[in-house]
Amino acid sequence: MIEKFAMSALVGTSLDFALRDCRIVNLVIIGIAMEIGIEPTVRSATDLGYVPVVLTDACGWGNPAAGERALETMKFIGEAVLMDVKRFA
C-alpha cells in the first residue's frame, strides 16, 4: 500500500521509484476524484515521462462542473490518452 499525502499519487510517495524499477511506462489511471486526484496525477505522470491512460467511465468527481473541467483540460492539453473501459479492454 502506498499512502498519498499530496494531490498527485506520484509526489511524496514511493510509487515513481517502484514503477521505474519495474520499467513501467504506461499508467492506467482510475479514481474517485477527477478534479482532485486524477488530473494532478496525470500531470505529474506526464512531467515524469509516463504515458497516462485515463479510463474516463471508471472515474468519479466530487464536483461535476470541476470534474468536467478537469477532463476538458486533459483533452485540450493532450497529456493523457482518454478512453472508456470497454475500449481499453
Secondary structure, DSSP 8 states (H G I E B T S, - for coil): -----SSSTTSSSSHHHHHHHTT--EEEEEES-IIIIIHHHHHHHHHTT-EEEEEEEEE--SSHHHHHHHHHHHHHHT-SEEE-HHHH-
